[in-house]
Amino acid sequence: SGSSGSSESSGSSGSSGSSGSSVYQSPPHSTYVSGVAKELSQAKEWYGSRGYPVVDITGRAVEETAGLIMKMLRDVLPPPIQPQWSRHVTRSPNVTFTPKGGPAEGL
């Protein structure tokens, strides 16, 4: 009677049948790869139809990828607005610098 219990437990732990096991069974490799390839194809089509750039990060360091993205942004975006500073001399001998158009309010 004791031997049947041990064979029963060893048989159920090794089987992957429909005994209600909650162990995840991954799909076959070819199914997984074809699914990923299909998803990549759909993403490229979707991005392309909207004019979004696609960055291939294969074999790139994070810093290299960030540099590439920054270059892409510089090529597309207008340059940042630089404040134009003027010298404003007050009655005292101290010299203060304020943006053109007057001092900032509330300061």
Phi and psi restraints in degrees (range 20) as a CNS / XPLOR table:
assign (resid 1 and name C) (resid 2 and name N)
       (resid 2 and name CA) (resid 2 and name C) 1.0 -68.7 20.0 2
assign (resid 2 and name N) (resid 2 and name CA)
       (resid 2 and name C) (resid 3 and name N) 1.0 -31.2 20.0 2
assign (resid 2 and name C) (resid 3 and name N)
       (resid 3 and name CA) (resid 3 and name C) 1.0 -74.3 20.0 2
assign (resid 3 and name N) (resid 3 and name CA)
       (resid 3 and name C) (resid 4 and name N) 1.0 -31.9 20.0 2
assign (resid 3 and name C) (resid 4 and name N)
       (resid 4 and name CA) (resid 4 and name C) 1.0 -68.5 20.0 2
assign (resid 4 and name N) (resid 4 and name CA)
       (resid 4 and name C) (resid 5 and name N) 1.0 -32.5 20.0 2
assign (resid 4 and name C) (resid 5 and name N)
       (resid 5 and name CA) (resid 5 and name C) 1.0 -67.3 20.0 2
assign (resid 5 and name N) (resid 5 and name CA)
       (resid 5 and name C) (resid 6 and name N) 1.0 -39.1 20.0 2
assign (resid 5 and name C) (resid 6 and name N)
       (resid 6 and name CA) (resid 6 and name C) 1.0 -73.5 20.0 2
assign (resid 6 and name N) (resid 6 and name CA)
       (resid 6 and name C) (resid 7 and name N) 1.0 -35.2 20.0 2
assign (resid 6 and name C) (resid 7 and name N)
       (resid 7 and name CA) (resid 7 and name C) 1.0 -70.6 20.0 2
assign (resid 7 and name N) (resid 7 and name CA)
       (resid 7 and name C) (resid 8 and name N) 1.0 -32.1 20.0 2
assign (resid 7 and name C) (resid 8 and name N)
       (resid 8 and name CA) (resid 8 and name C) 1.0 -67.2 20.0 2
assign (resid 8 and name N) (resid 8 and name CA)
       (resid 8 and name C) (resid 9 and name N) 1.0 -42.3 20.0 2
assign (resid 8 and name C) (resid 9 and name N)
       (resid 9 and name CA) (resid 9 and name C) 1.0 -71.6 20.0 2
assign (resid 9 and name N) (resid 9 and name CA)
       (resid 9 and name C) (resid 10 and name N) 1.0 -35.7 20.0 2
assign (resid 9 and name C) (resid 10 and name N)
       (resid 10 and name CA) (resid 10 and name C) 1.0 -72.1 20.0 2
assign (resid 10 and name N) (resid 10 and name CA)
       (resid 10 and name C) (resid 11 and name N) 1.0 -31.3 20.0 2
assign (resid 10 and name C) (resid 11 and name N)
       (resid 11 and name CA) (resid 11 and name C) 1.0 -69.7 20.0 2
assign (resid 11 and name N) (resid 11 and name CA)
       (resid 11 and name C) (resid 12 and name N) 1.0 -37.1 20.0 2
assign (resid 11 and name C) (resid 12 and name N)
       (resid 12 and name CA) (resid 12 and name C) 1.0 -77.9 20.0 2
assign (resid 12 and name N) (resid 12 and name CA)
       (resid 12 and name C) (resid 13 and name N) 1.0 -29.3 20.0 2
assign (resid 12 and name C) (resid 13 and name N)
       (resid 13 and name CA) (resid 13 and name C) 1.0 -75.8 20.0 2
assign (resid 13 and name N) (resid 13 and name CA)
       (resid 13 and name C) (resid 14 and name N) 1.0 -26.8 20.0 2
assign (resid 13 and name C) (resid 14 and name N)
       (resid 14 and name CA) (resid 14 and name C) 1.0 -89.7 20.0 2
assign (resid 14 and name N) (resid 14 and name CA)
       (resid 14 and name C) (resid 15 and name N) 1.0 -14.9 20.0 2
assign (resid 14 and name C) (resid 15 and name N)
       (resid 15 and name CA) (resid 15 and name C) 1.0 -88.5 20.0 2
assign (resid 15 and name N) (resid 15 and name CA)
       (resid 15 and name C) (resid 16 and name N) 1.0 151.1 20.0 2
assign (resid 15 and name C) (resid 16 and name N)
       (resid 16 and name CA) (resid 16 and name C) 1.0 -119.0 20.0 2
assign (resid 16 and name N) (resid 16 and name CA)
       (resid 16 and name C) (resid 17 and name N) 1.0 33.1 20.0 2
assign (resid 16 and name C) (resid 17 and name N)
       (resid 17 and name CA) (resid 17 and name C) 1.0 -74.3 20.0 2
assign (resid 17 and name N) (resid 17 and name CA)
       (resid 17 and name C) (resid 18 and name N) 1.0 -163.5 20.0 2
assign (resid 17 and name C) (resid 18 and name N)
       (resid 18 and name CA) (resid 18 and name C) 1.0 -92.7 20.0 2
assign (resid 18 and name N) (resid 18 and name CA)
       (resid 18 and name C) (resid 19 and name N) 1.0 41.5 20.0 2
assign (resid 18 and name C) (resid 19 and name N)
       (resid 19 and name CA) (resid 19 and name C) 1.0 -83.4 20.0 2
assign (resid 19 and name N) (resid 19 and name CA)
       (resid 19 and name C) (resid 20 and name N) 1.0 14.8 20.0 2
assign (resid 19 and name C) (resid 20 and name N)
       (resid 20 and name CA) (resid 20 and name C) 1.0 83.0 20.0 2
assign (resid 20 and name N) (resid 20 and name CA)
       (resid 20 and name C) (resid 21 and name N) 1.0 20.8 20.0 2
assign (resid 20 and name C) (resid 21 and name N)
       (resid 21 and name CA) (resid 21 and name C) 1.0 -65.8 20.0 2
assign (resid 21 and name N) (resid 21 and name CA)
       (resid 21 and name C) (resid 22 and name N) 1.0 139.5 20.0 2
assign (resid 21 and name C) (resid 22 and name N)
       (resid 22 and name CA) (resid 22 and name C) 1.0 -95.6 20.0 2
assign (resid 22 and name N) (resid 22 and name CA)
       (resid 22 and name C) (resid 23 and name N) 1.0 13.1 20.0 2
assign (resid 22 and name C) (resid 23 and name N)
       (resid 23 and name CA) (resid 23 and name C) 1.0 -76.4 20.0 2
assign (resid 23 and name N) (resid 23 and name CA)
       (resid 23 and name C) (resid 24 and name N) 1.0 130.0 20.0 2
assign (resid 23 and name C) (resid 24 and name N)
       (resid 24 and name CA) (resid 24 and name C) 1.0 -72.5 20.0 2
assign (resid 24 and name N) (resid 24 and name CA)
       (resid 24 and name C) (resid 25 and name N) 1.0 131.4 20.0 2
assign (resid 24 and name C) (resid 25 and name N)
       (resid 25 and name CA) (resid 25 and name C) 1.0 -109.3 20.0 2
assign (resid 25 and name N) (resid 25 and name CA)
       (resid 25 and name C) (resid 26 and name N) 1.0 114.0 20.0 2
assign (resid 25 and name C) (resid 26 and name N)
       (resid 26 and name CA) (resid 26 and name C) 1.0 -71.7 20.0 2
assign (resid 26 and name N) (resid 26 and name CA)
       (resid 26 and name C) (resid 27 and name N) 1.0 150.9 20.0 2
assign (resid 26 and name C) (resid 27 and name N)
       (resid 27 and name CA) (resid 27 and name C) 1.0 -68.0 20.0 2
assign (resid 27 and name N) (resid 27 and name CA)
       (resid 27 and name C) (resid 28 and name N) 1.0 163.0 20.0 2
assign (resid 27 and name C) (resid 28 and name N)
       (resid 28 and name CA) (resid 28 and name C) 1.0 -57.4 20.0 2
assign (resid 28 and name N) (resid 28 and name CA)
       (resid 28 and name C) (resid 29 and name N) 1.0 150.0 20.0 2
assign (resid 28 and name C) (resid 29 and name N)
       (resid 29 and name CA) (resid 29 and name C) 1.0 -54.7 20.0 2
assign (resid 29 and name N) (resid 29 and name CA)
       (resid 29 and name C) (resid 30 and name N) 1.0 -44.3 20.0 2
assign (resid 29 and name C) (resid 30 and name N)
       (resid 30 and name CA) (resid 30 and name C) 1.0 -64.2 20.0 2
assign (resid 30 and name N) (resid 30 and name CA)
       (resid 30 and name C) (resid 31 and name N) 1.0 -36.1 20.0 2
assign (resid 30 and name C) (resid 31 and name N)
       (resid 31 and name CA) (resid 31 and name C) 1.0 -66.2 20.0 2
assign (resid 31 and name N) (resid 31 and name CA)
       (resid 31 and name C) (resid 32 and name N) 1.0 -43.2 20.0 2
assign (resid 31 and name C) (resid 32 and name N)
       (resid 32 and name CA) (resid 32 and name C) 1.0 -63.2 20.0 2
assign (resid 32 and name N) (resid 32 and name CA)
       (resid 32 and name C) (resid 33 and name N) 1.0 -47.9 20.0 2
assign (resid 32 and name C) (resid 33 and name N)
       (resid 33 and name CA) (resid 33 and name C) 1.0 -63.2 20.0 2
assign (resid 33 and name N) (resid 33 and name CA)
       (resid 33 and name C) (resid 34 and name N) 1.0 -42.6 20.0 2
assign (resid 33 and name C) (resid 34 and name N)
       (resid 34 and name CA) (resid 34 and name C) 1.0 -67.2 20.0 2
assign (resid 34 and name N) (resid 34 and name CA)
       (resid 34 and name C) (resid 35 and name N) 1.0 -33.4 20.0 2
assign (resid 34 and name C) (resid 35 and name N)
       (resid 35 and name CA) (resid 35 and name C) 1.0 -66.4 20.0 2
assign (resid 35 and name N) (resid 35 and name CA)
       (resid 35 and name C) (resid 36 and name N) 1.0 -42.0 20.0 2
assign (resid 35 and name C) (resid 36 and name N)
       (resid 36 and name CA) (resid 36 and name C) 1.0 -66.2 20.0 2
assign (resid 36 and name N) (resid 36 and name CA)
       (resid 36 and name C) (resid 37 and name N) 1.0 -42.8 20.0 2
assign (resid 36 and name C) (resid 37 and name N)
       (resid 37 and name CA) (resid 37 and name C) 1.0 -61.1 20.0 2
assign (resid 37 and name N) (resid 37 and name CA)
       (resid 37 and name C) (resid 38 and name N) 1.0 -40.8 20.0 2
assign (resid 37 and name C) (resid 38 and name N)
       (resid 38 and name CA) (resid 38 and name C) 1.0 -65.0 20.0 2
assign (resid 38 and name N) (resid 38 and name CA)
       (resid 38 and name C) (resid 39 and name N) 1.0 -43.0 20.0 2
assign (resid 38 and name C) (resid 39 and name N)
       (resid 39 and name CA) (resid 39 and name C) 1.0 -64.6 20.0 2
assign (resid 39 and name N) (resid 39 and name CA)
       (resid 39 and name C) (resid 40 and name N) 1.0 -40.8 20.0 2
assign (resid 39 and name C) (resid 40 and name N)
       (resid 40 and name CA) (resid 40 and name C) 1.0 -63.2 20.0 2
assign (resid 40 and name N) (resid 40 and name CA)
       (resid 40 and name C) (resid 41 and name N) 1.0 -41.0 20.0 2
assign (resid 40 and name C) (resid 41 and name N)
       (resid 41 and name CA) (resid 41 and name C) 1.0 -63.0 20.0 2
assign (resid 41 and name N) (resid 41 and name CA)
       (resid 41 and name C) (resid 42 and name N) 1.0 -43.8 20.0 2
assign (resid 41 and name C) (resid 42 and name N)
       (resid 42 and name CA) (resid 42 and name C) 1.0 -64.6 20.0 2
assign (resid 42 and name N) (resid 42 and name CA)
       (resid 42 and name C) (resid 43 and name N) 1.0 -39.9 20.0 2
assign (resid 42 and name C) (resid 43 and name N)
       (resid 43 and name CA) (resid 43 and name C) 1.0 -65.1 20.0 2
assign (resid 43 and name N) (resid 43 and name CA)
       (resid 43 and name C) (resid 44 and name N) 1.0 -44.4 20.0 2
assign (resid 43 and name C) (resid 44 and name N)
       (resid 44 and name CA) (resid 44 and name C) 1.0 -61.0 20.0 2
assign (resid 44 and name N) (resid 44 and name CA)
       (resid 44 and name C) (resid 45 and name N) 1.0 -40.5 20.0 2
assign (resid 44 and name C) (resid 45 and name N)
       (resid 45 and name CA) (resid 45 and name C) 1.0 -65.3 20.0 2
assign (resid 45 and name N) (resid 45 and name CA)
       (resid 45 and name C) (resid 46 and name N) 1.0 -43.6 20.0 2
assign (resid 45 and name C) (resid 46 and name N)
       (resid 46 and name CA) (resid 46 and name C) 1.0 -65.2 20.0 2
assign (resid 46 and name N) (resid 46 and name CA)
       (resid 46 and name C) (resid 47 and name N) 1.0 -48.0 20.0 2
assign (resid 46 and name C) (resid 47 and name N)
       (resid 47 and name CA) (resid 47 and name C) 1.0 -63.3 20.0 2
assign (resid 47 and name N) (resid 47 and name CA)
       (resid 47 and name C) (resid 48 and name N) 1.0 -43.5 20.0 2
assign (resid 47 and name C) (resid 48 and name N)
       (resid 48 and name CA) (resid 48 and name C) 1.0 -62.1 20.0 2
assign (resid 48 and name N) (resid 48 and name CA)
       (resid 48 and name C) (resid 49 and name N) 1.0 -38.7 20.0 2
assign (resid 48 and name C) (resid 49 and name N)
       (resid 49 and name CA) (resid 49 and name C) 1.0 -68.3 20.0 2
assign (resid 49 and name N) (resid 49 and name CA)
       (resid 49 and name C) (resid 50 and name N) 1.0 -20.5 20.0 2
assign (resid 49 and name C) (resid 50 and name N)
       (resid 50 and name CA) (resid 50 and name C) 1.0 -104.6 20.0 2
assign (resid 50 and name N) (resid 50 and name CA)
       (resid 50 and name C) (resid 51 and name N) 1.0 -2.8 20.0 2
assign (resid 50 and name C) (resid 51 and name N)
       (resid 51 and name CA) (resid 51 and name C) 1.0 79.6 20.0 2
assign (resid 51 and name N) (resid 51 and name CA)
       (resid 51 and name C) (resid 52 and name N) 1.0 16.5 20.0 2
assign (resid 51 and name C) (resid 52 and name N)
       (resid 52 and name CA) (resid 52 and name C) 1.0 -77.9 20.0 2
assign (resid 52 and name N) (resid 52 and name CA)
       (resid 52 and name C) (resid 53 and name N) 1.0 137.1 20.0 2
assign (resid 52 and name C) (resid 53 and name N)
       (resid 53 and name CA) (resid 53 and name C) 1.0 -73.8 20.0 2
assign (resid 53 and name N) (resid 53 and name CA)
       (resid 53 and name C) (resid 54 and name N) 1.0 150.4 20.0 2
assign (resid 53 and name C) (resid 54 and name N)
       (resid 54 and name CA) (resid 54 and name C) 1.0 -117.6 20.0 2
assign (resid 54 and name N) (resid 54 and name CA)
       (resid 54 and name C) (resid 55 and name N) 1.0 128.6 20.0 2
assign (resid 54 and name C) (resid 55 and name N)
       (resid 55 and name CA) (resid 55 and name C) 1.0 -107.9 20.0 2
assign (resid 55 and name N) (resid 55 and name CA)
       (resid 55 and name C) (resid 56 and name N) 1.0 120.7 20.0 2
assign (resid 55 and name C) (resid 56 and name N)
       (resid 56 and name CA) (resid 56 and name C) 1.0 -85.0 20.0 2
assign (resid 56 and name N) (resid 56 and name CA)
       (resid 56 and name C) (resid 57 and name N) 1.0 113.0 20.0 2
assign (resid 56 and name C) (resid 57 and name N)
       (resid 57 and name CA) (resid 57 and name C) 1.0 -100.3 20.0 2
assign (resid 57 and name N) (resid 57 and name CA)
       (resid 57 and name C) (resid 58 and name N) 1.0 9.8 20.0 2
assign (resid 57 and name C) (resid 58 and name N)
       (resid 58 and name CA) (resid 58 and name C) 1.0 -60.0 20.0 2
assign (resid 58 and name N) (resid 58 and name CA)
       (resid 58 and name C) (resid 59 and name N) 1.0 121.5 20.0 2
assign (resid 58 and name C) (resid 59 and name N)
       (resid 59 and name CA) (resid 59 and name C) 1.0 73.2 20.0 2
assign (resid 59 and name N) (resid 59 and name CA)
       (resid 59 and name C) (resid 60 and name N) 1.0 13.4 20.0 2
assign (resid 59 and name C) (resid 60 and name N)
       (resid 60 and name CA) (resid 60 and name C) 1.0 -103.3 20.0 2
assign (resid 60 and name N) (resid 60 and name CA)
       (resid 60 and name C) (resid 61 and name N) 1.0 146.3 20.0 2
assign (resid 60 and name C) (resid 61 and name N)
       (resid 61 and name CA) (resid 61 and name C) 1.0 -76.0 20.0 2
assign (resid 61 and name N) (resid 61 and name CA)
       (resid 61 and name C) (resid 62 and name N) 1.0 159.9 20.0 2
assign (resid 61 and name C) (resid 62 and name N)
       (resid 62 and name CA) (resid 62 and name C) 1.0 -58.9 20.0 2
assign (resid 62 and name N) (resid 62 and name CA)
       (resid 62 and name C) (resid 63 and name N) 1.0 -42.7 20.0 2
assign (resid 62 and name C) (resid 63 and name N)
       (resid 63 and name CA) (resid 63 and name C) 1.0 -64.1 20.0 2
assign (resid 63 and name N) (resid 63 and name CA)
       (resid 63 and name C) (resid 64 and name N) 1.0 -39.3 20.0 2
assign (resid 63 and name C) (resid 64 and name N)
       (resid 64 and name CA) (resid 64 and name C) 1.0 -66.0 20.0 2
assign (resid 64 and name N) (resid 64 and name CA)
       (resid 64 and name C) (resid 65 and name N) 1.0 -42.3 20.0 2
assign (resid 64 and name C) (resid 65 and name N)
       (resid 65 and name CA) (resid 65 and name C) 1.0 -63.1 20.0 2
assign (resid 65 and name N) (resid 65 and name CA)
       (resid 65 and name C) (resid 66 and name N) 1.0 -43.4 20.0 2
assign (resid 65 and name C) (resid 66 and name N)
       (resid 66 and name CA) (resid 66 and name C) 1.0 -62.2 20.0 2
assign (resid 66 and name N) (resid 66 and name CA)
       (resid 66 and name C) (resid 67 and name N) 1.0 -41.7 20.0 2
assign (resid 66 and name C) (resid 67 and name N)
       (resid 67 and name CA) (resid 67 and name C) 1.0 -62.0 20.0 2
assign (resid 67 and name N) (resid 67 and name CA)
       (resid 67 and name C) (resid 68 and name N) 1.0 -40.7 20.0 2
assign (resid 67 and name C) (resid 68 and name N)
       (resid 68 and name CA) (resid 68 and name C) 1.0 -64.1 20.0 2
assign (resid 68 and name N) (resid 68 and name CA)
       (resid 68 and name C) (resid 69 and name N) 1.0 -43.4 20.0 2
assign (resid 68 and name C) (resid 69 and name N)
       (resid 69 and name CA) (resid 69 and name C) 1.0 -65.0 20.0 2
assign (resid 69 and name N) (resid 69 and name CA)
       (resid 69 and name C) (resid 70 and name N) 1.0 -41.2 20.0 2
assign (resid 69 and name C) (resid 70 and name N)
       (resid 70 and name CA) (resid 70 and name C) 1.0 -62.9 20.0 2
assign (resid 70 and name N) (resid 70 and name CA)
       (resid 70 and name C) (resid 71 and name N) 1.0 -40.3 20.0 2
assign (resid 70 and name C) (resid 71 and name N)
       (resid 71 and name CA) (resid 71 and name C) 1.0 -63.5 20.0 2
assign (resid 71 and name N) (resid 71 and name CA)
       (resid 71 and name C) (resid 72 and name N) 1.0 -42.5 20.0 2
assign (resid 71 and name C) (resid 72 and name N)
       (resid 72 and name CA) (resid 72 and name C) 1.0 -61.5 20.0 2
assign (resid 72 and name N) (resid 72 and name CA)
       (resid 72 and name C) (resid 73 and name N) 1.0 -40.7 20.0 2
assign (resid 72 and name C) (resid 73 and name N)
       (resid 73 and name CA) (resid 73 and name C) 1.0 -66.4 20.0 2
assign (resid 73 and name N) (resid 73 and name CA)
       (resid 73 and name C) (resid 74 and name N) 1.0 -41.5 20.0 2
assign (resid 73 and name C) (resid 74 and name N)
       (resid 74 and name CA) (resid 74 and name C) 1.0 -62.3 20.0 2
assign (resid 74 and name N) (resid 74 and name CA)
       (resid 74 and name C) (resid 75 and name N) 1.0 -34.8 20.0 2
assign (resid 74 and name C) (resid 75 and name N)
       (resid 75 and name CA) (resid 75 and name C) 1.0 -70.3 20.0 2
assign (resid 75 and name N) (resid 75 and name CA)
       (resid 75 and name C) (resid 76 and name N) 1.0 -26.8 20.0 2
assign (resid 75 and name C) (resid 76 and name N)
       (resid 76 and name CA) (resid 76 and name C) 1.0 -101.0 20.0 2
assign (resid 76 and name N) (resid 76 and name CA)
       (resid 76 and name C) (resid 77 and name N) 1.0 -39.9 20.0 2
assign (resid 76 and name C) (resid 77 and name N)
       (resid 77 and name CA) (resid 77 and name C) 1.0 -85.8 20.0 2
assign (resid 77 and name N) (resid 77 and name CA)
       (resid 77 and name C) (resid 78 and name N) 1.0 152.1 20.0 2
assign (resid 77 and name C) (resid 78 and name N)
       (resid 78 and name CA) (resid 78 and name C) 1.0 -69.6 20.0 2
assign (resid 78 and name N) (resid 78 and name CA)
       (resid 78 and name C) (resid 79 and name N) 1.0 157.9 20.0 2
assign (resid 78 and name C) (resid 79 and name N)
       (resid 79 and name CA) (resid 79 and name C) 1.0 -64.6 20.0 2
assign (resid 79 and name N) (resid 79 and name CA)
       (resid 79 and name C) (resid 80 and name N) 1.0 150.7 20.0 2
assign (resid 79 and name C) (resid 80 and name N)
       (resid 80 and name CA) (resid 80 and name C) 1.0 -67.0 20.0 2
assign (resid 80 and name N) (resid 80 and name CA)
       (resid 80 and name C) (resid 81 and name N) 1.0 151.2 20.0 2
assign (resid 80 and name C) (resid 81 and name N)
       (resid 81 and name CA) (resid 81 and name C) 1.0 -78.8 20.0 2
assign (resid 81 and name N) (resid 81 and name CA)
       (resid 81 and name C) (resid 82 and name N) 1.0 124.7 20.0 2
assign (resid 81 and name C) (resid 82 and name N)
       (resid 82 and name CA) (resid 82 and name C) 1.0 -95.9 20.0 2
assign (resid 82 and name N) (resid 82 and name CA)
       (resid 82 and name C) (resid 83 and name N) 1.0 132.9 20.0 2
assign (resid 82 and name C) (resid 83 and name N)
       (resid 83 and name CA) (resid 83 and name C) 1.0 -66.9 20.0 2
assign (resid 83 and name N) (resid 83 and name CA)
       (resid 83 and name C) (resid 84 and name N) 1.0 141.9 20.0 2
assign (resid 83 and name C) (resid 84 and name N)
       (resid 84 and name CA) (resid 84 and name C) 1.0 -98.8 20.0 2
assign (resid 84 and name N) (resid 84 and name CA)
       (resid 84 and name C) (resid 85 and name N) 1.0 117.4 20.0 2
assign (resid 84 and name C) (resid 85 and name N)
       (resid 85 and name CA) (resid 85 and name C) 1.0 -99.5 20.0 2
assign (resid 85 and name N) (resid 85 and name CA)
       (resid 85 and name C) (resid 86 and name N) 1.0 144.5 20.0 2
assign (resid 85 and name C) (resid 86 and name N)
       (resid 86 and name CA) (resid 86 and name C) 1.0 -129.3 20.0 2
assign (resid 86 and name N) (resid 86 and name CA)
       (resid 86 and name C) (resid 87 and name N) 1.0 154.0 20.0 2
assign (resid 86 and name C) (resid 87 and name N)
       (resid 87 and name CA) (resid 87 and name C) 1.0 -83.4 20.0 2
assign (resid 87 and name N) (resid 87 and name CA)
       (resid 87 and name C) (resid 88 and name N) 1.0 129.5 20.0 2
assign (resid 87 and name C) (resid 88 and name N)
       (resid 88 and name CA) (resid 88 and name C) 1.0 -122.5 20.0 2
assign (resid 88 and name N) (resid 88 and name CA)
       (resid 88 and name C) (resid 89 and name N) 1.0 114.5 20.0 2
assign (resid 88 and name C) (resid 89 and name N)
       (resid 89 and name CA) (resid 89 and name C) 1.0 -96.0 20.0 2
assign (resid 89 and name N) (resid 89 and name CA)
       (resid 89 and name C) (resid 90 and name N) 1.0 124.8 20.0 2
assign (resid 89 and name C) (resid 90 and name N)
       (resid 90 and name CA) (resid 90 and name C) 1.0 -90.8 20.0 2
assign (resid 90 and name N) (resid 90 and name CA)
       (resid 90 and name C) (resid 91 and name N) 1.0 -176.4 20.0 2
assign (resid 90 and name C) (resid 91 and name N)
       (resid 91 and name CA) (resid 91 and name C) 1.0 -65.4 20.0 2
assign (resid 91 and name N) (resid 91 and name CA)
       (resid 91 and name C) (resid 92 and name N) 1.0 -29.3 20.0 2
assign (resid 91 and name C) (resid 92 and name N)
       (resid 92 and name CA) (resid 92 and name C) 1.0 -80.3 20.0 2
assign (resid 92 and name N) (resid 92 and name CA)
       (resid 92 and name C) (resid 93 and name N) 1.0 164.0 20.0 2
assign (resid 92 and name C) (resid 93 and name N)
       (resid 93 and name CA) (resid 93 and name C) 1.0 -70.0 20.0 2
assign (resid 93 and name N) (resid 93 and name CA)
       (resid 93 and name C) (resid 94 and name N) 1.0 -7.1 20.0 2
assign (resid 93 and name C) (resid 94 and name N)
       (resid 94 and name CA) (resid 94 and name C) 1.0 -71.2 20.0 2
assign (resid 94 and name N) (resid 94 and name CA)
       (resid 94 and name C) (resid 95 and name N) 1.0 143.8 20.0 2
assign (resid 94 and name C) (resid 95 and name N)
       (resid 95 and name CA) (resid 95 and name C) 1.0 -110.0 20.0 2
assign (resid 95 and name N) (resid 95 and name CA)
       (resid 95 and name C) (resid 96 and name N) 1.0 128.6 20.0 2
assign (resid 95 and name C) (resid 96 and name N)
       (resid 96 and name CA) (resid 96 and name C) 1.0 -116.4 20.0 2
assign (resid 96 and name N) (resid 96 and name CA)
       (resid 96 and name C) (resid 97 and name N) 1.0 153.5 20.0 2
assign (resid 96 and name C) (resid 97 and name N)
       (resid 97 and name CA) (resid 97 and name C) 1.0 -111.1 20.0 2
assign (resid 97 and name N) (resid 97 and name CA)
       (resid 97 and name C) (resid 98 and name N) 1.0 127.3 20.0 2
assign (resid 97 and name C) (resid 98 and name N)
       (resid 98 and name CA) (resid 98 and name C) 1.0 -131.9 20.0 2
assign (resid 98 and name N) (resid 98 and name CA)
       (resid 98 and name C) (resid 99 and name N) 1.0 152.7 20.0 2
assign (resid 98 and name C) (resid 99 and name N)
       (resid 99 and name CA) (resid 99 and name C) 1.0 -64.1 20.0 2
assign (resid 99 and name N) (resid 99 and name CA)
       (resid 99 and name C) (resid 100 and name N) 1.0 151.2 20.0 2
assign (resid 99 and name C) (resid 100 and name N)
       (resid 100 and name CA) (resid 100 and name C) 1.0 -59.3 20.0 2
assign (resid 100 and name N) (resid 100 and name CA)
       (resid 100 and name C) (resid 101 and name N) 1.0 140.0 20.0 2
assign (resid 100 and name C) (resid 101 and name N)
       (resid 101 and name CA) (resid 101 and name C) 1.0 104.8 20.0 2
assign (resid 101 and name N) (resid 101 and name CA)
       (resid 101 and name C) (resid 102 and name N) 1.0 -2.4 20.0 2
assign (resid 101 and name C) (resid 102 and name N)
       (resid 102 and name CA) (resid 102 and name C) 1.0 115.3 20.0 2
assign (resid 102 and name N) (resid 102 and name CA)
       (resid 102 and name C) (resid 103 and name N) 1.0 168.5 20.0 2
assign (resid 102 and name C) (resid 103 and name N)
       (resid 103 and name CA) (resid 103 and name C) 1.0 -69.6 20.0 2
assign (resid 103 and name N) (resid 103 and name CA)
       (resid 103 and name C) (resid 104 and name N) 1.0 156.5 20.0 2
assign (resid 103 and name C) (resid 104 and name N)
       (resid 104 and name CA) (resid 104 and name C) 1.0 -68.8 20.0 2
assign (resid 104 and name N) (resid 104 and name CA)
       (resid 104 and name C) (resid 105 and name N) 1.0 141.1 20.0 2
assign (resid 104 and name C) (resid 105 and name N)
       (resid 105 and name CA) (resid 105 and name C) 1.0 -76.8 20.0 2
assign (resid 105 and name N) (resid 105 and name CA)
       (resid 105 and name C) (resid 106 and name N) 1.0 146.8 20.0 2
assign (resid 105 and name C) (resid 106 and name N)
       (resid 106 and name CA) (resid 106 and name C) 1.0 83.8 20.0 2
assign (resid 106 and name N) (resid 106 and name CA)
       (resid 106 and name C) (resid 107 and name N) 1.0 2.1 20.0 2
